[in-house]
């Protein structure tokens, strides 16, 4: 009987605010990481569907509309 092979991919993480480099390096070990700071609300809404996790650190607000657009989101975290 053939076995089902699931395609595995690394999670995609969006960092929206500046965070310390050691944290970014740790994330790079386990995920695809994009750091995009100073996003407008509209820019965040456009790109958030591409990510599994979003990390903020006080500057970016992930509101209900952003969450609704984050169809693949599993985690929203606040660093610090």
Secondary structure, DSSP 4 states (H G I P E B T S, - for coil): -PPP-PPP--EEEEE-S---HHHHHHHHTTEEEEE--S--HHHHHHHGGG-SEEEE-SSS---HHHHHH-TT--EEEE--
